[in-house]
């Protein structure tokens, strides 16, 4: 495992240490979880942006997407 010294504002570090203590977890575990969540959030935002761009290129609306998904799943979007 690689180690780096990364400067963190004292107030932020104190908050993270408090969270770790309250959860009975190691500081490293809390930091890794936070960083993983941040990375996943960025990846998801990138994927949504890509989807919006492709939808604009094909002049699709949200309703078009819902209909296509329903068709693929063999469902009807009618009033049941």
BATI-941965 format. One record per residue: residue number from 1; x, y, z of N, C-alpha, C, O in turn. Coordinates in Angstrom, 1 decimal, decimal comma. Atoms other than C-alpha are relative to their C-alpha. Layout:
<nodes>
  resi     nc1     nc2     nc3    cac1    cac2    cac3     cc1     cc2     cc3     oc1     oc2     oc3
   NUM       X       Y       Z       X       Y       Z       X       Y       Z       X       Y       Z
...
</nodes>
This chain:
<nodes>
  resi     nc1     nc2     nc3    cac1    cac2    cac3     cc1     cc2     cc3     oc1     oc2     oc3
     1     0,8    -1,2     0,0     0,0     0,0     0,0     0,9     1,2     0,0     1,8     1,4     0,8
     2    -0,8    -1,3     0,1     1,4     3,4    -1,0    -0,4     0,9     1,1    -1,6     1,0     1,5
     3     0,2    -1,0    -1,0     1,7     6,1     1,6     0,4     1,3    -0,5     1,4     1,5    -1,1
     4    -0,2    -1,3     0,4     1,5     9,8     1,0    -0,3     0,9     1,2    -1,1     0,6     2,0
     5     0,3    -1,1    -0,9     1,6    12,9     3,2    -0,8     1,0    -0,7    -0,3     1,6    -1,7
     6     0,9    -1,0     0,7    -1,4    15,0     2,2    -0,4     1,0     1,0    -1,0     0,6     2,1
     7     0,4    -1,0    -0,9    -2,0    18,3     3,9    -1,5     0,1     0,1    -2,2     0,1    -1,0
     8     1,4    -0,1    -0,2    -5,5    18,6     5,4    -0,2     1,0     1,0     0,5     1,1     2,1
     9     0,3    -1,0    -1,0    -7,0    21,5     7,2    -0,3    -0,6     1,3    -1,0    -1,7     1,4
    10     0,1     0,6    -1,3    -6,9    20,9    10,9    -1,5    -0,3     0,4    -1,8    -1,3     1,0
    11     1,4     0,1    -0,3   -10,7    21,5    11,3    -0,6    -1,3    -0,7    -1,4    -2,0    -0,1
    12     0,5     1,1     0,8   -11,5    18,9     8,6     0,5    -1,3     0,6    -0,2    -2,3     0,8
    13    -0,6     1,2    -0,6    -9,1    16,3    10,1    -0,7    -0,3     1,3    -0,9    -1,4     1,6
    14     0,7     0,2    -1,3   -10,7    16,8    13,5    -1,4    -0,6    -0,2    -1,8    -1,5     0,6
    15     1,3     0,5     0,2   -14,1    16,2    12,1     0,0    -1,5    -0,5    -0,8    -2,3     0,0
    16    -0,1     1,4     0,5   -13,0    13,0    10,3     0,4    -0,9     1,1    -0,1    -2,0     1,2
    17    -0,4     0,8    -1,1   -11,3    11,8    13,4    -1,1    -0,3     1,0    -1,3    -1,3     1,6
    18     1,2     0,2    -0,9   -14,5    12,4    15,4    -0,9    -1,0    -0,6    -1,5    -1,8     0,2
    19     0,9     0,9     0,6   -16,5    10,5    12,9     0,5    -1,4     0,2    -0,2    -2,4     0,5
    20    -0,7     1,3    -0,2   -14,0     7,6    13,0    -0,2    -0,5     1,4    -0,6    -1,7     1,6
    21     0,1     0,4    -1,4   -14,1     7,5    16,8    -1,5    -0,4     0,3    -1,7    -1,4     0,9
    22     1,4     0,2    -0,3   -17,9     7,7    16,9    -0,5    -1,3    -0,6    -1,4    -2,0    -0,1
    23     0,3     1,3     0,7   -18,1     4,7    14,5     0,8    -1,1     0,4     0,6    -2,3    -0,1
    24    -0,9     1,0    -0,5   -15,4     2,8    16,2     0,9    -0,6    -1,2     1,1    -1,8    -1,2
    25    -0,7     0,4     1,2   -13,4     2,7    12,9     1,3     0,7     0,0     1,5     1,8     0,7
    26    -1,3    -0,6     0,2    -9,8     3,5    11,9    -0,2     1,2    -0,9    -1,0     1,2    -1,8
    27     0,0    -1,2     0,8    -9,2     6,9    10,5     0,3    -0,3    -1,5    -0,4     0,2    -2,4
    28    -0,3     0,4     1,3    -7,7     5,3     7,4    -1,2    -0,6    -0,7    -1,4    -0,3    -1,9
    29     1,2     0,6     0,6   -10,8     3,3     6,8    -1,1     1,0    -0,4    -1,7     0,9    -1,4
    30     1,0    -1,0     0,3   -13,1     6,3     7,0     0,5     0,9    -1,2    -0,3     1,2    -2,1
    31    -0,5    -0,8     1,1   -10,8     8,3     4,7    -0,1    -0,8    -1,4    -0,5    -0,2    -2,4
    32     0,1     0,8     1,3   -10,6     5,4     2,1    -1,4    -0,1    -0,5    -1,7     0,0    -1,7
    33     1,4     0,0     0,4   -14,4     5,1     2,2    -0,5     1,3    -0,6    -1,2     1,3    -1,6
    34     0,3    -1,3     0,5   -14,8     8,8     1,7     0,5     0,2    -1,4    -0,2     0,7    -2,3
    35    -0,6    -0,2     1,3   -12,4     8,9    -1,2    -0,6    -0,9    -1,1    -0,8    -0,5    -2,2
    36     0,7     0,9     1,0   -14,0     5,8    -2,9    -1,4     0,6    -0,3    -1,8     0,5    -1,5
    37     1,3    -0,6     0,3   -17,4     7,5    -2,6     0,1     1,1    -0,9    -0,7     1,3    -1,8
    38    -0,2    -1,1     0,8   -16,1    10,6    -4,1     0,3    -0,4    -1,5    -0,2     0,2    -2,4
    39    -0,4     0,5     1,3   -14,5     8,7    -7,0    -1,3    -0,5    -0,7    -1,5    -0,3    -1,9
    40     1,2     0,6     0,6   -17,8     6,8    -7,6    -1,0     1,1    -0,4    -1,6     1,0    -1,5
    41     0,9    -1,1     0,3   -19,8    10,0    -7,5     0,5     0,7    -1,3    -0,3     1,1    -2,2
    42    -0,5    -0,6     1,2   -17,5    11,6   -10,2    -0,2    -0,9    -1,2    -0,6    -0,4    -2,3
    43     0,2     0,9     1,1   -17,7     8,5   -12,3    -1,5     0,0    -0,5    -1,8     0,0    -1,7
    44     1,4     0,0     0,3   -21,5     8,5   -12,1    -0,4     1,3    -0,7    -1,2     1,3    -1,6
    45     0,3    -1,3     0,6   -21,7    12,2   -12,9     0,5     0,0    -1,5    -0,1     0,5    -2,4
    46    -0,5     0,1     1,4   -19,5    11,5   -16,0    -0,9    -0,8    -0,9    -1,1    -0,5    -2,0
    47     0,9     0,9     0,8   -21,7     8,7   -17,1    -1,3     0,7    -0,3    -1,9     0,5    -1,4
    48     1,3    -0,7     0,3   -24,9    10,8   -16,7     0,2     1,1    -1,1    -0,6     1,3    -1,9
    49    -0,3    -1,0     1,0   -23,2    13,6   -18,7     0,1    -0,6    -1,4    -0,4    -0,1    -2,3
    50    -0,2     0,7     1,2   -22,3    11,1   -21,4    -1,4    -0,4    -0,6    -1,7    -0,2    -1,7
    51     1,3     0,4     0,4   -25,9     9,8   -21,5    -0,8     1,2    -0,5    -1,5     1,1    -1,5
    52     0,8    -1,2     0,4   -27,4    13,3   -21,7     0,5     0,5    -1,4    -0,3     0,9    -2,2
    53    -0,6    -0,4     1,3   -25,0    14,2   -24,6    -0,5    -0,9    -1,1    -0,9    -0,4    -2,1
    54     0,4     1,0     1,0   -25,9    11,0   -26,5    -1,5     0,2    -0,3    -2,0     0,1    -1,4
    55     1,4    -0,2     0,2   -29,6    11,7   -25,9    -0,3     1,2    -0,8    -1,2     1,2    -1,7
    56     0,1    -1,2     0,8   -29,3    15,2   -27,2     0,3    -0,2    -1,5    -0,4     0,2    -2,4
    57    -0,4     0,3     1,4   -27,5    13,9   -30,3    -1,0    -0,7    -0,8    -1,2    -0,6    -2,0
    58     1,0     0,8     0,7   -30,3    11,5   -31,0    -1,4     0,6     0,2    -2,4    -0,1    -0,1
    59     1,2    -0,7    -0,2   -33,0    14,0   -30,0    -1,0    -0,9     0,8    -2,2    -1,0     0,5
    60     0,8     0,8    -0,9   -34,3    11,7   -27,2    -0,4     0,8     1,2     0,3     1,6     1,7
    61     0,5    -0,6    -1,2   -36,4    12,7   -24,3     0,0    -1,1     1,1     0,2    -2,3     0,8
    62     0,1     1,0    -1,0   -36,8    11,0   -20,9    -1,1    -1,0    -0,3    -0,9    -2,2     0,0
    63     1,1     0,9     0,3   -40,1     9,6   -22,0     0,5    -1,1    -1,1     0,1    -2,2    -1,0
    64    -0,5     1,0     1,0   -38,3     8,0   -25,0     0,8    -1,1     0,6     0,7    -2,2     0,3
    65    -0,9     0,9    -0,7   -35,8     6,4   -22,7    -0,9    -1,0     0,8    -0,7    -2,2     0,7
    66     0,9     0,9    -0,8   -38,6     5,0   -20,4    -0,7    -1,0    -0,9    -0,8    -2,1    -0,6
    67     0,6     0,8     0,9   -40,4     3,7   -23,4     0,9    -1,1    -0,6     0,5    -2,3    -0,6
    68    -1,0     1,0     0,5   -37,3     2,0   -24,8     0,3    -1,1     1,0     0,4    -2,3     0,7
    69    -0,3     0,9    -1,1   -36,5     0,4   -21,5    -1,2    -1,0     0,2    -1,0    -2,2     0,3
    70     1,2     0,9    -0,1   -40,1    -0,9   -21,2    -0,1    -1,0    -1,1    -0,5    -2,1    -0,9
    71     0,1     0,9     1,2   -40,0    -2,3   -24,7     1,0    -1,1     0,1     0,7    -2,3    -0,2
    72    -1,0     1,0    -0,2   -36,8    -4,1   -24,0    -0,4    -1,0     1,0    -0,1    -2,2     0,9
    73     0,4     0,9    -1,1   -38,2    -5,6   -20,8    -1,3    -0,7    -0,3    -1,8    -1,5     0,5
    74     1,3     0,6     0,3   -41,4    -6,5   -22,6    -1,2     0,4     0,8    -2,1    -0,3     1,0
    75     1,0    -0,5    -0,8   -43,5    -4,3   -20,5    -0,9     1,0    -0,7    -0,5     1,5    -1,8
    76     0,8    -1,0     0,6   -46,3    -1,9   -21,3    -0,1     1,2     1,0    -0,2     1,0     2,2
    77     0,1    -1,2    -0,9   -46,4     1,7   -20,0    -1,4     0,5     0,1    -1,6     1,6     0,6
    78     1,4    -0,4    -0,1   -50,1     1,8   -20,3    -0,5     0,1     1,4     0,2    -0,2     2,3
    79     0,5    -0,2    -1,4   -52,4     2,5   -17,3    -0,5    -1,3     0,6    -1,5    -1,3     1,3
    80     0,0     1,2    -0,7   -52,2    -1,1   -16,2    -1,1    -0,9    -0,1    -1,1    -1,9     0,6
</nodes>
